Amino acid sequence: MPRRKIYSIYDPIGKLFGDPITVPSAPTLIIGDTHAPYQNKKLLVEAIRIAKERRVRQVIHAGDLIDGAAYNVQAKHEAVPPIELEVEHGRSILYALQSHFDTVYIIPGNHDMYYPKKEKITFYEFINRVILQDKFIGKFVITDYDYMYYGDYAIVGHLSSGYDMIAGKVASQLAVKYNRHALVGHDHLMGMVQAENGKYGVSIGGMFMHNSFSYKAKSYNIFPHSAMGFVIIADNKIHHFDEQLNERIYE
């Protein structure tokens, strides 16, 4: 009887991406959804001013730096700005942030990814080479994850699935999943829902000009109006600011 050959199973390869980034638990400004070239310059300037007054030295951009409409197939029948203009405006935002803060953390949003997918480059290459033009590299920390941890206190990210018209509702579900406060961009809402574990789910709010998006502004629909806002985390408290700079504190 012929001898049976014994085959061995290969060892698995390692994962092709790194670990999630953990931001130091220092006072931090959190903004997102600037959607350049529709950025809300006035609110961005105010957010930077308040953060500096409170001695904040680091900032997280929670996704959708640019709008990316020129590379978005869903916008092909709309009048959209050229991608070069979006990149130029996005560059102005990041250059400004690096001039005011020691470290700028950048999370990819779904709109940010239209360009890298079209041009077949990574998000890291998109930010460093295209947006930053290889300048100020040491001041930026870029992740391919759509979230970052803020110490063991919170998780900050850009929603990739799930949407609810109640601000903070999806974030509260994430607060249960990750057992820490969850702050989200993407939904263009502003508000908080406290989760069953006592953690806060926070919809940060956007940083763009109102009525910038055709699917809301030109359509007769039940979407809530976009809300603008930003967050400062300091002293284990979440300071949530609206467009009028009213402050709510979650502790």
C-alpha positions as CSV (number, residue, x, y, z in Angstrom):
1,M,0.0,0.0,0.0
2,P,1.5,3.4,-1.0
3,R,2.4,5.7,1.8
4,R,0.1,8.7,2.2
5,K,1.8,12.1,1.9
6,I,1.2,14.4,4.9
7,Y,0.6,18.0,4.0
8,S,1.1,20.8,6.4
9,I,-0.9,24.0,6.7
10,Y,1.0,27.2,6.2
11,D,1.4,29.6,9.0
12,P,-0.9,32.6,8.7
13,I,0.4,35.9,7.5
14,G,0.3,38.9,9.8
15,K,-2.3,41.5,9.3
16,L,-1.5,44.1,6.7
17,F,-2.3,47.1,8.8
18,G,-1.2,48.5,12.1
19,D,-3.0,48.9,15.4
20,P,-5.4,51.7,16.3
21,I,-3.8,54.9,17.4
22,T,-4.2,56.0,21.0
23,V,-4.0,59.8,21.5
24,P,-2.5,61.0,24.8
25,S,-5.0,62.0,27.5
26,A,-4.1,65.7,27.3
27,P,-6.6,68.5,26.5
28,T,-7.7,68.0,22.9
29,L,-9.8,69.9,20.4
30,I,-12.0,67.6,18.2
31,I,-13.4,68.8,15.0
32,G,-14.7,67.1,11.8
33,D,-16.7,67.2,8.7
34,T,-15.1,70.4,7.3
35,H,-16.0,69.2,3.7
36,A,-13.6,71.6,2.1
37,P,-14.1,73.8,0.0
38,Y,-17.4,74.3,2.1
39,Q,-15.5,74.7,5.4
40,N,-17.1,77.0,8.0
41,K,-14.1,79.3,8.4
42,K,-15.7,81.4,11.1
43,L,-16.5,78.4,13.4
44,L,-13.0,76.9,12.7
45,V,-11.3,80.1,13.8
46,E,-13.5,80.3,16.9
47,A,-12.8,76.7,17.8
48,I,-9.0,77.3,17.5
49,R,-9.3,80.5,19.6
50,I,-11.2,78.8,22.4
51,A,-8.8,75.8,22.4
52,K,-5.8,78.0,22.6
53,E,-7.3,80.0,25.5
54,R,-7.7,76.7,27.3
55,R,-4.1,75.6,26.6
56,V,-5.0,72.8,24.2
57,R,-2.0,71.6,22.3
58,Q,-3.4,68.8,20.2
59,V,-6.3,68.4,17.8
60,I,-8.2,65.5,16.2
61,H,-9.9,65.9,12.8
62,A,-12.6,63.3,12.8
63,G,-12.9,62.7,9.1
64,D,-14.2,64.3,5.9
65,L,-11.5,67.0,5.5
66,I,-12.6,67.5,1.9
67,D,-16.0,66.9,0.2
68,G,-14.6,64.8,-2.7
69,A,-17.6,65.5,-4.8
70,A,-15.6,65.5,-8.1
71,Y,-14.7,61.8,-7.4
72,N,-18.1,60.8,-6.0
73,V,-20.2,58.9,-8.5
74,Q,-23.3,59.8,-6.6
75,A,-22.7,63.5,-7.5
76,K,-22.0,63.0,-11.2
77,H,-25.2,65.0,-12.2
78,E,-24.4,67.9,-9.8
79,A,-22.3,71.0,-10.3
80,V,-19.2,70.3,-8.3
81,P,-15.9,72.1,-7.7
82,P,-12.8,70.7,-9.3
83,I,-10.8,68.3,-7.1
84,E,-7.8,70.7,-7.2
85,L,-9.9,73.4,-5.4
86,E,-11.0,70.9,-2.7
87,V,-7.4,69.9,-2.1
88,E,-6.2,73.5,-1.9
89,H,-8.9,74.4,0.6
90,G,-8.2,71.2,2.6
91,R,-4.5,72.1,2.7
92,S,-5.3,75.5,4.1
93,I,-7.2,73.9,7.0
94,L,-4.4,71.5,7.9
95,Y,-1.7,74.1,7.5
96,A,-3.6,76.4,9.8
97,L,-4.1,73.6,12.4
98,Q,-0.4,72.7,12.5
99,S,0.5,76.4,13.0
100,H,-1.6,76.5,16.2
101,F,-1.1,73.0,17.7
102,D,1.8,70.7,18.4
103,T,0.1,67.6,17.0
104,V,-2.7,67.1,14.5
105,Y,-4.4,63.6,14.4
106,I,-6.3,62.8,11.2
107,I,-9.0,60.2,10.8
108,P,-10.3,59.3,7.3
109,G,-13.9,60.0,6.4
110,N,-15.9,58.4,3.7
111,H,-15.7,61.6,1.5
112,D,-11.9,61.7,2.0
113,M,-11.6,58.2,0.5
114,Y,-13.1,59.1,-2.9
115,Y,-9.7,60.5,-4.0
116,P,-7.4,57.7,-2.8
117,K,-9.7,55.0,-4.3
118,K,-9.8,56.8,-7.6
119,E,-6.1,57.4,-7.8
120,K,-5.2,54.0,-6.2
121,I,-3.2,55.4,-3.3
122,T,-3.4,55.0,0.4
123,F,-5.1,57.6,2.7
124,Y,-1.6,58.2,4.3
125,E,-0.3,59.1,0.8
126,F,-3.3,61.2,0.1
127,I,-2.8,63.4,3.2
128,N,1.0,63.5,3.2
129,R,1.7,63.8,-0.6
130,V,-1.4,65.4,-2.1
131,I,-2.7,67.6,0.8
132,L,0.4,68.4,2.8
133,Q,2.8,68.3,-0.2
134,D,5.3,66.5,2.1
135,K,5.5,69.5,4.5
136,F,5.2,69.5,8.3
137,I,5.2,65.7,8.3
138,G,6.3,65.4,11.9
139,K,3.3,67.3,13.2
140,F,0.7,65.0,11.7
141,V,-0.4,61.5,12.9
142,I,-2.5,59.7,10.3
143,T,-4.5,56.5,10.6
144,D,-6.2,54.2,8.2
145,Y,-8.7,53.3,10.9
146,D,-11.8,55.4,11.0
147,Y,-11.4,55.9,14.7
148,M,-8.8,56.6,17.4
149,Y,-8.7,56.0,21.1
150,Y,-8.4,59.0,23.5
151,G,-6.5,57.2,26.3
152,D,-8.9,54.8,28.0
153,Y,-11.5,57.6,28.3
154,A,-13.1,57.9,24.8
155,I,-13.1,56.7,21.3
156,V,-13.4,59.3,18.5
157,G,-14.3,58.3,14.9
158,H,-16.1,58.8,11.7
159,L,-19.2,56.6,11.4
160,S,-18.9,54.0,8.6
161,S,-22.2,52.3,9.2
162,G,-25.4,53.2,11.0
163,Y,-27.3,56.4,10.9
164,D,-30.1,57.8,13.0
165,M,-31.8,61.1,12.9
166,I,-31.5,61.4,16.7
167,A,-28.2,63.0,17.5
168,G,-26.0,60.8,19.7
169,K,-28.1,57.6,19.3
170,V,-25.6,55.6,17.2
171,A,-22.8,57.0,19.2
172,S,-24.4,55.7,22.4
173,Q,-24.5,52.2,20.9
174,L,-20.8,52.5,20.2
175,A,-20.2,53.7,23.8
176,V,-21.7,50.4,25.0
177,K,-19.7,48.4,22.5
178,Y,-16.3,50.0,23.4
179,N,-17.2,50.8,27.0
180,R,-16.0,54.3,26.8
181,H,-17.4,57.7,25.7
182,A,-17.9,57.7,22.0
183,L,-17.7,60.8,19.8
184,V,-18.7,60.6,16.2
185,G,-18.5,62.6,13.0
186,H,-20.3,61.9,9.7
187,D,-24.0,62.3,10.8
188,H,-23.8,66.1,10.7
189,L,-25.8,66.2,13.9
190,M,-25.0,67.7,17.3
191,G,-26.2,66.2,20.6
192,M,-25.7,63.6,23.2
193,V,-27.4,60.4,24.4
194,Q,-26.2,58.7,27.6
195,A,-25.8,55.0,27.1
196,E,-27.0,52.3,29.5
197,N,-23.5,51.9,30.9
198,G,-23.4,55.6,31.8
199,K,-21.0,56.5,29.0
200,Y,-21.9,59.4,26.6
201,G,-22.6,59.0,22.9
202,V,-21.9,62.3,21.3
203,S,-22.6,63.5,17.7
204,I,-19.9,66.2,17.4
205,G,-21.5,68.4,14.7
206,G,-20.1,69.6,11.4
207,M,-17.7,72.4,10.4
208,F,-19.1,73.3,7.0
209,M,-21.4,76.0,5.6
210,H,-25.1,75.3,5.8
211,N,-27.0,74.1,2.7
212,S,-23.8,72.8,1.1
213,F,-25.2,69.4,0.2
214,S,-27.7,69.0,-2.6
215,Y,-29.2,65.8,-1.1
216,K,-30.4,67.9,1.9
217,A,-30.7,71.4,0.5
218,K,-32.3,70.7,-2.9
219,S,-34.5,67.8,-1.9
220,Y,-37.8,67.7,0.0
221,N,-36.9,65.2,2.8
222,I,-37.1,64.4,6.5
223,F,-33.4,64.7,7.2
224,P,-32.8,67.1,10.1
225,H,-31.0,70.3,9.4
226,S,-27.2,69.9,9.7
227,A,-25.9,71.1,13.0
228,M,-22.4,72.6,13.5
229,G,-20.3,72.0,16.6
230,F,-17.0,70.9,18.1
231,V,-15.6,69.3,21.3
232,I,-12.8,70.0,23.7
233,I,-11.9,67.1,26.0
234,A,-10.2,68.3,29.2
235,D,-10.0,67.2,32.8
236,N,-12.1,64.1,32.0
237,K,-14.9,66.3,30.8
238,I,-16.5,66.6,27.4
239,H,-17.0,70.3,26.5
240,H,-19.4,70.5,23.6
241,F,-19.8,73.8,21.7
242,D,-22.5,74.6,19.2
243,E,-22.4,77.1,16.4
244,Q,-23.3,80.0,18.7
245,L,-20.4,78.9,21.0
246,N,-22.8,77.8,23.8
247,E,-21.1,75.2,25.9
248,R,-22.5,72.0,27.3
249,I,-20.4,69.9,29.7
250,Y,-20.8,66.1,30.1
251,E,-19.0,64.7,33.1
